[in-house]
Amino acid sequence: MGPAYFVIAIFGCGDGAVDCRTVAAPAAHYATEQACLAARADALIANNDLDFPTLLAQCLPGSRKASAAEAAPEPAVAAAT
């Protein structure tokens, strides 16, 4: 059985998408991973005021919480630079 829902985590990163940390987690929940993936660009636009050289958006299963201690997101995420 898969996750009940997905959420988007916004990561703020230094130059070159290194030293990333969670900086926002919009409250929206998505029923499918595809719906979450489709919403990443809008989530980045809504959070483009964050003061980082690079912002990344990653979909996470609802049972897993994004945390600042989490490893940097995988390269297959939406990015805004």
Secondary structure in CASP SS format (residue, H / E / C, confidence):
PFRMAT SS
TARGET T0000
AUTHOR 0000-0000-0000
METHOD secondary structure of the structure
MODEL  1
M C 1.00
G C 1.00
P C 1.00
A C 1.00
Y C 1.00
F E 1.00
V E 1.00
I E 1.00
A E 1.00
I E 1.00
F E 1.00
G E 1.00
C E 1.00
G C 1.00
D C 1.00
G C 1.00
A C 1.00
V C 1.00
D C 1.00
C C 1.00
R E 1.00
T E 1.00
V E 1.00
A E 1.00
A C 1.00
P C 1.00
A C 1.00
A C 1.00
H C 1.00
Y E 1.00
A C 1.00
T C 1.00
E H 1.00
Q H 1.00
A H 1.00
C H 1.00
L H 1.00
A H 1.00
A H 1.00
R H 1.00
A H 1.00
D H 1.00
A H 1.00
L H 1.00
I H 1.00
A H 1.00
N C 1.00
N C 1.00
D C 1.00
L C 1.00
D C 1.00
F C 1.00
P C 1.00
T E 1.00
L E 1.00
L E 1.00
A E 1.00
Q E 1.00
C E 1.00
L E 1.00
P E 1.00
G C 1.00
S C 1.00
R C 1.00
K C 1.00
A C 1.00
S C 1.00
A C 1.00
A C 1.00
E C 1.00
A C 1.00
A C 1.00
P C 1.00
E C 1.00
P C 1.00
A C 1.00
V C 1.00
A E 1.00
A E 1.00
A E 1.00
T C 1.00
END
